[in-house]
Structures are given as C-alpha cells and as structure tokens.
C-alpha cells in the first residue's frame, strides 16, 4: 500500500510540474500577444503623428522605417507563437498521460483499501464466529 501511495504522490508531483510549465508557457504567449498589439498600436500612432504634423516627409520616413522594423518583429513573434503552440500541444499530451497514470494509481489505491476492509471484516466475522462457537460449547 505504501508503494502505491508513493507512486501516486510522484505521479501527482509530475502532473503539478507539467501544469506549472503550461502556465508559464501560456504567460509567455500572453506576453507575445501583448507585445504584438503594442507594436501595431505604435505603428498607427507614428503614422498619425506624421499625418498631424502636416504630412512631414521626414516623419513619414521615420514612421515607415519603424513600421518595417515592427513588422519584422511581429513576424518573429508570430513564428515564436507557432513554436510555442507546438510545445504547448506536446505538454498537454504529456499532462494527459501523467494524469491518466495518476488516476490509475488512485484506482489501485481505492481497490486496495476495499480489499483491506473486506479482509478486516472477514477476520472480525471469523473472530465473532469463534467466540460464538466457544460460548455454545461451554453451554453459556
């Protein structure tokens, strides 16, 4: 029984660890999304500034260069997001497998507990039968 409980504890720790890894990965992916939104908003802001300045060619030039760098960074973010989604899928599959293993140990522990209760009840019944038999023989 102790072995099963130890194995269950280890499986539970593995599940917890994978869940933490998934949470961190989701946090990183959220940061990617936030950075992408920020860059796109900044591009719009820079073009609006250039337009409000009366269509200054120098400001449009700076906005265009910034826009190109921002698009490059957005493309990098999107590529990283694709990689992160692949990693996330792998981690979720590992989590599914580990959770199934944890559940298997839980079921084995429950079965063992039921088996132990039945054995205890059987022993108690045998003891009661023995006491009854002794009382019957002694005529009490």
DSSP file (Angstrom, degrees, kcal/mol; ACC not computed):
  #  RESIDUE AA STRUCTURE BP1 BP2  ACC     N-H-->O    O-->H-N    N-H-->O    O-->H-N    TCO  KAPPA ALPHA  PHI   PSI    X-CA   Y-CA   Z-CA
    1    1 A X     >        0   0    0      0, 0.0     4,-2.3     0, 0.0     5,-0.2   0.000 360.0 360.0 360.0 -41.1    0.0    0.0    0.0
    2    2 A X  H  >  +     0   0    0      1,-0.2     4,-2.4     2,-0.2     5,-0.2   0.886 360.0  53.0 -62.0 -38.7    2.8    2.3    0.9
    3    3 A X  H  > S+     0   0    0      2,-0.2     4,-2.7     1,-0.2    -1,-0.2   0.923 108.8  49.1 -62.7 -45.3    4.4    1.7   -2.5
    4    4 A X  H  > S+     0   0    0      1,-0.2     4,-2.5     2,-0.2    -2,-0.2   0.906 111.2  49.9 -61.3 -41.6    1.2    2.6   -4.3
    5    5 A X  H  X S+     0   0    0     -4,-2.3     4,-2.3     2,-0.2    -1,-0.2   0.892 111.0  49.4 -65.3 -38.9    0.8    5.8   -2.2
    6    6 A X  H  X S+     0   0    0     -4,-2.4     4,-2.3     2,-0.2    -2,-0.2   0.922 112.0  47.9 -65.2 -43.7    4.4    6.8   -3.1
    7    7 A X  H  X S+     0   0    0     -4,-2.7     4,-2.5     1,-0.2    -2,-0.2   0.890 111.6  50.7 -64.0 -39.1    3.9    6.2   -6.8
    8    8 A X  H  X S+     0   0    0     -4,-2.5     4,-2.5    -5,-0.2    -1,-0.2   0.911 109.6  50.6 -64.0 -41.7    0.6    8.2   -6.6
    9    9 A X  H  X S+     0   0    0     -4,-2.3     4,-2.2     2,-0.2    -2,-0.2   0.914 111.1  48.3 -63.1 -43.2    2.5   11.0   -4.9
   10   10 A X  H  X S+     0   0    0     -4,-2.3     4,-2.2     2,-0.2    -2,-0.2   0.921 111.8  49.4 -63.2 -44.4    5.2   11.0   -7.6
   11   11 A X  H  X S+     0   0    0     -4,-2.5     4,-2.2     1,-0.2    -2,-0.2   0.895 110.4  51.2 -62.3 -39.8    2.6   11.0  -10.3
   12   12 A X  H  X S+     0   0    0     -4,-2.5     4,-2.5     1,-0.2    -1,-0.2   0.892 108.8  51.1 -64.4 -39.8    0.8   13.9   -8.7
   13   13 A X  H  X S+     0   0    0     -4,-2.2     4,-2.5     2,-0.2    -2,-0.2   0.891 109.3  50.7 -64.9 -39.0    4.0   15.9   -8.5
   14   14 A X  H  X S+     0   0    0     -4,-2.2     4,-2.5     2,-0.2    -2,-0.2   0.914 110.0  49.8 -64.2 -42.1    4.7   15.3  -12.2
   15   15 A X  H  X S+     0   0    0     -4,-2.2     4,-2.4     1,-0.2    -2,-0.2   0.937 111.8  48.5 -60.5 -46.5    1.1   16.5  -13.0
   16   16 A X  H  X S+     0   0    0     -4,-2.5     4,-2.2     1,-0.2    -2,-0.2   0.905 110.9  50.8 -60.3 -42.3    1.7   19.6  -10.9
   17   17 A X  H  X S+     0   0    0     -4,-2.5     4,-2.3     1,-0.2    -1,-0.2   0.923 111.1  47.1 -63.8 -44.6    5.1   20.3  -12.6
   18   18 A X  H  X S+     0   0    0     -4,-2.5     4,-2.5     1,-0.2    -1,-0.2   0.893 110.5  53.1 -65.7 -38.3    3.6   20.0  -16.1
   19   19 A X  H  X S+     0   0    0     -4,-2.4     4,-2.3    -5,-0.2    -1,-0.2   0.896 109.0  49.5 -62.8 -39.2    0.7   22.2  -15.1
   20   20 A X  H  X S+     0   0    0     -4,-2.2     4,-2.5     2,-0.2    -2,-0.2   0.913 110.4  50.4 -64.4 -42.6    3.2   24.8  -13.9
   21   21 A X  H  X S+     0   0    0     -4,-2.3     4,-2.5     1,-0.2    -2,-0.2   0.905 110.7  49.3 -62.1 -41.5    5.2   24.6  -17.1
   22   22 A X  H  X S+     0   0    0     -4,-2.5     4,-2.7     2,-0.2    -1,-0.2   0.913 110.0  51.3 -64.0 -42.1    2.0   25.0  -19.1
   23   23 A X  H  X S+     0   0    0     -4,-2.3     4,-1.9     2,-0.2    -2,-0.2   0.911 111.2  47.7 -62.2 -42.4    1.0   28.1  -17.1
   24   24 A X  H  X S+     0   0    0     -4,-2.5     4,-2.3     2,-0.2    -1,-0.2   0.917 111.9  50.0 -63.9 -42.6    4.4   29.6  -17.6
   25   25 A X  H  X S+     0   0    0     -4,-2.5     4,-2.5     1,-0.2    -2,-0.2   0.904 109.7  50.4 -63.3 -41.4    4.2   28.9  -21.4
   26   26 A X  H  X S+     0   0    0     -4,-2.7     4,-2.0     2,-0.2    -1,-0.2   0.868 109.0  53.2 -64.2 -35.3    0.8   30.5  -21.5
   27   27 A X  H  X S+     0   0    0     -4,-1.9     4,-2.0     2,-0.2    -2,-0.2   0.913 109.5  47.7 -63.6 -43.5    2.2   33.5  -19.7
   28   28 A X  H  X S+     0   0    0     -4,-2.3     4,-2.2     1,-0.2    -2,-0.2   0.905 110.7  51.5 -64.2 -41.4    4.9   33.9  -22.3
   29   29 A X  H  X S+     0   0    0     -4,-2.5     4,-2.2     1,-0.2    -1,-0.2   0.874 108.1  52.1 -64.3 -35.9    2.4   33.5  -25.1
   30   30 A X  H  X S+     0   0    0     -4,-2.0     4,-2.6     2,-0.2    -1,-0.2   0.894 107.6  52.0 -65.7 -39.3    0.3   36.3  -23.5
   31   31 A X  H  X S+     0   0    0     -4,-2.0     4,-2.6     2,-0.2    -2,-0.2   0.888 108.2  52.0 -62.6 -38.7    3.4   38.5  -23.4
   32   32 A X  H  X S+     0   0    0     -4,-2.2     4,-2.4     2,-0.2    -2,-0.2   0.933 110.4  47.7 -61.3 -45.9    3.9   37.8  -27.1
   33   33 A X  H  X S+     0   0    0     -4,-2.2     4,-2.4     1,-0.2    -2,-0.2   0.918 112.3  49.3 -61.4 -43.7    0.4   38.8  -27.8
   34   34 A X  H  X S+     0   0    0     -4,-2.6     4,-2.5     1,-0.2    -1,-0.2   0.910 111.2  49.1 -63.0 -42.6    0.7   42.0  -25.8
   35   35 A X  H  X S+     0   0    0     -4,-2.6     4,-2.5     2,-0.2    -1,-0.2   0.903 110.3  51.2 -64.8 -40.6    4.0   42.9  -27.5
   36   36 A X  H  X S+     0   0    0     -4,-2.4     4,-2.3     2,-0.2    -2,-0.2   0.932 111.7  46.7 -62.2 -45.7    2.4   42.4  -30.9
   37   37 A X  H  X S+     0   0    0     -4,-2.4     4,-2.4     1,-0.2    -2,-0.2   0.909 111.7  52.0 -61.7 -42.1   -0.6   44.6  -30.0
   38   38 A X  H  X S+     0   0    0     -4,-2.5     4,-2.3     1,-0.2    -2,-0.2   0.920 109.9  48.4 -61.7 -44.6    1.7   47.2  -28.6
   39   39 A X  H  X S+     0   0    0     -4,-2.5     4,-2.3     1,-0.2    -1,-0.2   0.925 111.8  48.6 -62.8 -44.9    3.8   47.3  -31.8
   40   40 A X  H  X S+     0   0    0     -4,-2.3     4,-1.9     1,-0.2    -1,-0.2   0.881 112.3  48.9 -64.7 -37.4    0.8   47.6  -34.1
   41   41 A X  H  X S+     0   0    0     -4,-2.4     4,-2.4    -5,-0.2    -1,-0.2   0.887 109.8  52.1 -67.6 -38.2   -0.6   50.4  -32.0
   42   42 A X  H  X S+     0   0    0     -4,-2.3     4,-2.7     2,-0.2    -2,-0.2   0.884 106.5  53.5 -65.6 -38.4    2.7   52.2  -32.0
   43   43 A X  H  X S+     0   0    0     -4,-2.3     4,-2.2     2,-0.2     5,-0.2   0.946 110.9  46.2 -60.8 -48.0    2.9   51.9  -35.8
   44   44 A X  H  X S+     0   0    0     -4,-1.9     4,-2.4     1,-0.2    -2,-0.2   0.913 112.3  51.6 -59.5 -43.2   -0.6   53.5  -36.0
   45   45 A X  H  X S+     0   0    0     -4,-2.4     4,-2.4     1,-0.2    -2,-0.2   0.911 109.1  49.7 -60.9 -44.6    0.5   56.2  -33.5
   46   46 A X  H  X S+     0   0    0     -4,-2.7     4,-2.2     2,-0.2    -1,-0.2   0.907 112.2  47.0 -64.9 -41.9    3.6   57.1  -35.5
   47   47 A X  H  X S+     0   0    0     -4,-2.2     4,-2.2     2,-0.2    -1,-0.2   0.891 111.6  51.6 -66.7 -38.4    1.7   57.4  -38.8
   48   48 A X  H  X S+     0   0    0     -4,-2.4     4,-2.6    -5,-0.2    -2,-0.2   0.900 109.3  50.6 -64.3 -39.7   -1.0   59.5  -37.1
   49   49 A X  H  X S+     0   0    0     -4,-2.4     4,-1.5     2,-0.2    -2,-0.2   0.917 110.9  48.6 -61.7 -43.9    1.8   61.8  -35.7
   50   50 A X  H  <>S+     0   0    0     -4,-2.2     5,-1.4     1,-0.2     6,-0.9   0.894 113.4  47.5 -64.5 -38.4    3.3   62.2  -39.1
   51   51 A X  H ><5S+     0   0    0     -4,-2.2     3,-1.3     1,-0.2     4,-0.2   0.893 111.0  50.5 -69.7 -40.0   -0.1   63.0  -40.6
   52   52 A X  H 3<5S+     0   0    0     -4,-2.6    -1,-0.2     1,-0.3    -2,-0.2   0.753  99.8  66.0 -70.3 -23.4   -0.9   65.5  -37.9
   53   53 A X  T 3<5S-     0   0    0     -4,-1.5    -1,-0.3    -5,-0.2    -2,-0.2   0.283 130.0 -91.4 -81.8  13.0    2.4   67.2  -38.4
   54   54 A X  T < 5S-     0   0    0     -3,-1.3    -3,-0.2     1,-0.2    -2,-0.2   0.738  73.3 -60.6  87.9  23.2    1.2   68.2  -41.8
   55   55 A X  S   <S-     0   0    0     -5,-1.4    -4,-0.2    -4,-0.2     2,-0.2   0.859  70.8-168.0  74.2  35.0    2.4   65.3  -43.8
   56   56 A X     >  -     0   0    0     -6,-0.9     4,-2.3     1,-0.2    -1,-0.2  -0.395  15.8-146.4 -59.9 123.3    6.1   65.9  -42.9
   57   57 A X  H  > S+     0   0    0      1,-0.2     4,-2.3     2,-0.2    -1,-0.2   0.863  96.9  54.0 -62.8 -38.0    8.2   63.7  -45.2
   58   58 A X  H  > S+     0   0    0      2,-0.2     4,-2.5     1,-0.2    -1,-0.2   0.916 109.5  47.5 -64.4 -42.8   10.9   63.1  -42.6
   59   59 A X  H  > S+     0   0    0      1,-0.2     4,-2.8     2,-0.2    -2,-0.2   0.897 111.8  50.4 -65.6 -39.2    8.3   61.9  -40.0
   60   60 A X  H  X S+     0   0    0     -4,-2.3     4,-2.6     2,-0.2    -1,-0.2   0.882 109.6  51.8 -63.9 -36.5    6.7   59.6  -42.7
   61   61 A X  H  X S+     0   0    0     -4,-2.3     4,-2.4     2,-0.2    -2,-0.2   0.936 111.9  45.0 -63.4 -47.0   10.2   58.3  -43.4
   62   62 A X  H  X S+     0   0    0     -4,-2.5     4,-2.7     1,-0.2     5,-0.2   0.910 113.5  50.7 -63.0 -41.5   10.8   57.6  -39.7
   63   63 A X  H  X S+     0   0    0     -4,-2.8     4,-2.8     1,-0.2    -2,-0.2   0.896 110.2  50.4 -63.6 -39.5    7.3   56.1  -39.4
   64   64 A X  H  X S+     0   0    0     -4,-2.6     4,-2.3     2,-0.2    -2,-0.2   0.913 111.7  46.6 -64.9 -43.1    8.0   53.8  -42.4
   65   65 A X  H  X S+     0   0    0     -4,-2.4     4,-2.2     2,-0.2    -2,-0.2   0.921 114.9  47.0 -64.8 -42.7   11.3   52.6  -41.0
   66   66 A X  H  X S+     0   0    0     -4,-2.7     4,-2.8     1,-0.2    -2,-0.2   0.915 110.5  53.6 -63.5 -41.3    9.7   52.0  -37.7
   67   67 A X  H  X S+     0   0    0     -4,-2.8     4,-2.5    -5,-0.2    -2,-0.2   0.902 108.3  49.4 -59.9 -42.5    6.8   50.2  -39.4
   68   68 A X  H  X S+     0   0    0     -4,-2.3     4,-2.2     2,-0.2    -1,-0.2   0.921 112.8  46.5 -65.1 -43.6    9.2   47.9  -41.2
   69   69 A X  H  X S+     0   0    0     -4,-2.2     4,-2.4     1,-0.2    -2,-0.2   0.894 112.8  50.8 -64.9 -38.4   11.1   47.0  -38.0
   70   70 A X  H  X S+     0   0    0     -4,-2.8     4,-2.8     2,-0.2    -2,-0.2   0.910 109.1  50.5 -65.5 -41.2    7.8   46.5  -36.2
   71   71 A X  H  X S+     0   0    0     -4,-2.5     4,-2.4     2,-0.2    -1,-0.2   0.891 110.1  50.9 -63.9 -38.6    6.5   44.2  -39.0
   72   72 A X  H  X S+     0   0    0     -4,-2.2     4,-2.1     2,-0.2    -2,-0.2   0.924 112.1  46.3 -63.0 -43.5    9.8   42.2  -38.8
   73   73 A X  H  X S+     0   0    0     -4,-2.4     4,-2.6     2,-0.2    -2,-0.2   0.900 111.0  52.2 -66.9 -39.2    9.4   41.9  -35.0
   74   74 A X  H  X S+     0   0    0     -4,-2.8     4,-2.7     2,-0.2    -1,-0.2   0.901 108.5  51.4 -61.7 -40.5    5.7   40.9  -35.4
   75   75 A X  H  X S+     0   0    0     -4,-2.4     4,-2.1     2,-0.2    -1,-0.2   0.907 110.5  48.6 -63.3 -40.7    6.7   38.2  -37.9
   76   76 A X  H  X S+     0   0    0     -4,-2.1     4,-2.6     2,-0.2    -2,-0.2   0.907 111.2  50.4 -63.4 -41.3    9.3   36.9  -35.3
   77   77 A X  H  X S+     0   0    0     -4,-2.6     4,-2.5     1,-0.2    -2,-0.2   0.914 109.8  50.0 -63.2 -42.4    6.6   36.9  -32.6
   78   78 A X  H  X S+     0   0    0     -4,-2.7     4,-1.9     2,-0.2    -1,-0.2   0.883 111.3  48.6 -65.7 -37.2    4.2   35.0  -34.9
   79   79 A X  H  X S+     0   0    0     -4,-2.1     4,-2.1     2,-0.2    -2,-0.2   0.918 112.5  48.4 -66.3 -42.7    6.9   32.4  -35.6
   80   80 A X  H  X S+     0   0    0     -4,-2.6     4,-2.7     1,-0.2    -2,-0.2   0.874 108.9  54.2 -64.4 -36.6    7.7   32.1  -31.9
   81   81 A X  H  X S+     0   0    0     -4,-2.5     4,-2.5     2,-0.2    -1,-0.2   0.901 106.4  51.7 -64.2 -40.5    4.0   31.8  -31.2
   82   82 A X  H  X S+     0   0    0     -4,-1.9     4,-1.8     2,-0.2    -2,-0.2   0.930 111.8  46.6 -61.0 -44.6    3.7   28.9  -33.7
   83   83 A X  H  X S+     0   0    0     -4,-2.1     4,-2.4     1,-0.2    -2,-0.2   0.920 112.0  51.0 -61.6 -43.5    6.7   27.2  -31.9
   84   84 A X  H  X S+     0   0    0     -4,-2.7     4,-2.8     1,-0.2    -2,-0.2   0.872 107.3  53.1 -63.8 -37.2    5.1   27.8  -28.5
   85   85 A X  H  X S+     0   0    0     -4,-2.5     4,-2.2     2,-0.2    -1,-0.2   0.877 108.8  50.0 -66.4 -36.1    1.8   26.3  -29.7
   86   86 A X  H  X S+     0   0    0     -4,-1.8     4,-1.9     2,-0.2    -2,-0.2   0.924 112.8  46.0 -65.2 -44.0    3.6   23.2  -30.8
   87   87 A X  H  X S+     0   0    0     -4,-2.4     4,-2.6     1,-0.2    -2,-0.2   0.901 111.0  53.7 -63.9 -40.8    5.3   23.0  -27.4
   88   88 A X  H  X S+     0   0    0     -4,-2.8     4,-2.5     1,-0.2    -1,-0.2   0.902 107.0  50.9 -61.3 -41.9    2.0   23.6  -25.7
   89   89 A X  H  X S+     0   0    0     -4,-2.2     4,-1.9     2,-0.2    -1,-0.2   0.906 111.1  48.8 -62.3 -41.2    0.4   20.8  -27.5
   90   90 A X  H  X S+     0   0    0     -4,-1.9     4,-2.4     1,-0.2    -2,-0.2   0.923 111.9  48.4 -64.5 -43.5    3.3   18.4  -26.5
   91   91 A X  H  X S+     0   0    0     -4,-2.6     4,-2.6     1,-0.2    -2,-0.2   0.879 109.6  52.2 -66.2 -37.3    3.0   19.5  -22.9
   92   92 A X  H  X S+     0   0    0     -4,-2.5     4,-2.3     2,-0.2    -1,-0.2   0.879 109.3  50.2 -66.3 -35.9   -0.8   19.0  -22.9
   93   93 A X  H  X S+     0   0    0     -4,-1.9     4,-2.2     2,-0.2    -2,-0.2   0.916 111.1  48.6 -66.7 -42.2   -0.3   15.5  -24.2
   94   94 A X  H  X S+     0   0    0     -4,-2.4     4,-2.8     1,-0.2     5,-0.2   0.908 110.8  51.6 -61.5 -40.8    2.3   14.8  -21.5
   95   95 A X  H  X S+     0   0    0     -4,-2.6     4,-2.9     1,-0.2     5,-0.2   0.916 108.2  51.2 -62.1 -42.6   -0.2   16.1  -19.0
   96   96 A X  H  X S+     0   0    0     -4,-2.3     4,-2.0     2,-0.2    -1,-0.2   0.922 112.7  46.0 -60.0 -44.4   -2.9   13.9  -20.3
   97   97 A X  H  X S+     0   0    0     -4,-2.2     4,-2.1     2,-0.2    -2,-0.2   0.924 114.8  46.4 -65.4 -45.2   -0.6   10.8  -20.0
   98   98 A X  H  X S+     0   0    0     -4,-2.8     4,-2.7     1,-0.2    -2,-0.2   0.882 111.2  52.2 -66.4 -38.0    0.6   11.8  -16.5
   99   99 A X  H  X S+     0   0    0     -4,-2.9     4,-2.5    -5,-0.2    -1,-0.2   0.901 108.6  50.9 -65.2 -38.9   -3.0   12.5  -15.3
  100  100 A X  H  X S+     0   0    0     -4,-2.0     4,-2.2    -5,-0.2    -2,-0.2   0.904 110.8  49.2 -63.2 -40.8   -4.0    9.0  -16.6
  101  101 A X  H  X S+     0   0    0     -4,-2.1     4,-2.0     2,-0.2    -2,-0.2   0.926 110.8  49.7 -63.9 -44.1   -1.2    7.5  -14.7
  102  102 A X  H  X S+     0   0    0     -4,-2.7     4,-2.1     1,-0.2    -2,-0.2   0.916 111.0  49.7 -59.7 -43.5   -2.1    9.4  -11.5
  103  103 A X  H  X S+     0   0    0     -4,-2.5     4,-2.5     1,-0.2    -1,-0.2   0.881 106.3  56.3 -63.7 -38.9   -5.7    8.2  -11.9
  104  104 A X  H  X S+     0   0    0     -4,-2.2     4,-2.4     1,-0.2    -1,-0.2   0.922 108.5  47.1 -58.7 -44.7   -4.6    4.6  -12.4
  105  105 A X  H  X S+     0   0    0     -4,-2.0     4,-2.6     2,-0.2    -1,-0.2   0.888 109.6  53.9 -65.7 -37.8   -2.8    4.8   -9.0
  106  106 A X  H  X S+     0   0    0     -4,-2.1     4,-2.4     2,-0.2    -2,-0.2   0.924 110.0  47.3 -61.1 -43.4   -5.8    6.3   -7.4
  107  107 A X  H  X S+     0   0    0     -4,-2.5     4,-2.6     2,-0.2    -2,-0.2   0.917 111.9  49.9 -64.6 -43.2   -8.0    3.5   -8.6
  108  108 A X  H  X S+     0   0    0     -4,-2.4     4,-2.4     2,-0.2    -2,-0.2   0.900 110.9  49.8 -62.3 -40.0   -5.4    0.9   -7.4
  109  109 A X  H  X S+     0   0    0     -4,-2.6     4,-2.5     2,-0.2    -2,-0.2   0.923 110.7  49.7 -64.4 -43.7   -5.3    2.5   -4.0
  110  110 A X  H  X S+     0   0    0     -4,-2.4     4,-2.3     1,-0.2    -2,-0.2   0.923 111.7  48.5 -60.9 -44.1   -9.1    2.5   -3.8
  111  111 A X  H  X S+     0   0    0     -4,-2.6     4,-2.6     1,-0.2    -1,-0.2   0.911 111.1  50.2 -62.2 -41.8   -9.2   -1.2   -4.7
  112  112 A X  H  X S+     0   0    0     -4,-2.4     4,-2.6     2,-0.2    -1,-0.2   0.897 110.0  50.7 -63.9 -40.5   -6.5   -2.0   -2.2
  113  113 A X  H  X S+     0   0    0     -4,-2.5     4,-2.3     2,-0.2    -1,-0.2   0.912 111.3  47.8 -64.1 -41.9   -8.5   -0.1    0.5
  114  114 A X  H  X S+     0   0    0     -4,-2.3     4,-2.5     2,-0.2    -2,-0.2   0.916 112.1  50.2 -63.0 -43.1  -11.7   -2.0   -0.3
  115  115 A X  H  X S+     0   0    0     -4,-2.6     4,-2.3     1,-0.2    -2,-0.2   0.906 110.8  48.9 -61.7 -42.5   -9.7   -5.3   -0.3
  116  116 A X  H  X S+     0   0    0     -4,-2.6     4,-2.4     2,-0.2    -1,-0.2   0.888 110.7  50.6 -66.2 -39.0   -8.3   -4.4    3.1
  117  117 A X  H  X S+     0   0    0     -4,-2.3     4,-2.7     2,-0.2    -2,-0.2   0.912 110.9  48.9 -64.6 -41.9  -11.7   -3.5    4.5
  118  118 A X  H  X S+     0   0    0     -4,-2.5     4,-2.6     2,-0.2    -2,-0.2   0.915 111.7  49.0 -63.5 -42.3  -13.1   -6.8    3.3
  119  119 A X  H  X S+     0   0    0     -4,-2.3     4,-2.3     2,-0.2    -2,-0.2   0.899 112.3  48.6 -64.3 -39.9  -10.2   -8.7    4.8
  120  120 A X  H  X S+     0   0    0     -4,-2.4     4,-2.6     2,-0.2    -2,-0.2   0.920 112.4  47.7 -66.2 -43.2  -10.7   -6.9    8.1
  121  121 A X  H  X S+     0   0    0     -4,-2.7     4,-2.5     1,-0.2    -2,-0.2   0.897 111.6  50.9 -63.9 -39.5  -14.5   -7.6    8.1
  122  122 A X  H  X S+     0   0    0     -4,-2.6     4,-2.3     2,-0.2    -1,-0.2   0.907 111.3  48.0 -63.9 -41.9  -13.8  -11.2    7.3
  123  123 A X  H  X S+     0   0    0     -4,-2.3     4,-2.5     2,-0.2    -2,-0.2   0.911 111.7  49.7 -65.5 -42.7  -11.3  -11.5   10.2
  124  124 A X  H  X S+     0   0    0     -4,-2.6     4,-2.5     1,-0.2    -2,-0.2   0.910 111.2  49.6 -62.7 -41.1  -13.8   -9.8   12.6
  125  125 A X  H  X S+     0   0    0     -4,-2.5     4,-2.6     2,-0.2    -1,-0.2   0.900 109.9  50.9 -64.5 -39.6  -16.5  -12.2   11.5
  126  126 A X  H  X S+     0   0    0     -4,-2.3     4,-2.2     2,-0.2    -2,-0.2   0.904 110.4  49.6 -63.7 -40.7  -14.2  -15.2   12.0
  127  127 A X  H  X S+     0   0    0     -4,-2.5     4,-2.4     2,-0.2    -2,-0.2   0.913 111.8  48.4 -63.4 -42.7  -13.4  -13.9   15.5
  128  128 A X  H  X S+     0   0    0     -4,-2.5     4,-2.5     1,-0.2    -2,-0.2   0.901 110.9  50.7 -64.5 -40.4  -17.1  -13.5   16.3
  129  129 A X  H  X S+     0   0    0     -4,-2.6     4,-2.4     2,-0.2    -1,-0.2   0.898 110.2  50.3 -62.7 -40.2  -17.9  -17.0   14.9
  130  130 A X  H  X S+     0   0    0     -4,-2.2     4,-2.3     2,-0.2    -2,-0.2   0.916 110.9  48.2 -65.3 -42.7  -15.1  -18.4   17.1
  131  131 A X  H  X S+     0   0    0     -4,-2.4     4,-2.3     1,-0.2    -2,-0.2   0.916 112.4  49.4 -63.4 -42.2  -16.4  -16.6   20.2
  132  132 A X  H  X S+     0   0    0     -4,-2.5     4,-2.4     1,-0.2    -2,-0.2   0.902 110.3  50.6 -63.1 -40.7  -19.9  -17.9   19.4
  133  133 A X  H  X S+     0   0    0     -4,-2.4     4,-2.3     1,-0.2    -1,-0.2   0.899 110.8  48.7 -65.4 -40.3  -18.7  -21.4   19.0
  134  134 A X  H  X S+     0   0    0     -4,-2.3     4,-2.0     2,-0.2    -1,-0.2   0.901 112.0  48.9 -66.5 -39.8  -16.8  -21.3   22.3
  135  135 A X  H  X>S+     0   0    0     -4,-2.3     5,-2.0     2,-0.2     4,-0.6   0.893 111.4  50.0 -66.2 -39.2  -19.9  -20.0   24.1
  136  136 A X  H ><5S+     0   0    0     -4,-2.4     3,-0.6     1,-0.2    -2,-0.2   0.910 111.6  48.2 -64.9 -42.3  -22.1  -22.7   22.5
  137  137 A X  H 3<5S+     0   0    0     -4,-2.3    -2,-0.2     1,-0.2    -1,-0.2   0.866 111.2  49.6 -67.5 -35.9  -19.6  -25.4   23.6
  138  138 A X  H 3<5S-     0   0    0     -4,-2.0    -1,-0.2    -5,-0.2    -2,-0.2   0.579 112.7-121.3 -81.9  -7.2  -19.4  -24.2   27.1
  139  139 A X  T <<5       0   0    0     -4,-0.6    -3,-0.2    -3,-0.6    -2,-0.1   0.689 360.0 360.0  80.8  19.7  -23.2  -24.0   27.3
  140  140 A X      <       0   0    0     -5,-2.0    -4,-0.2    -6,-0.2    -5,-0.1   0.482 360.0 360.0 -85.2 360.0  -23.5  -20.3   28.1
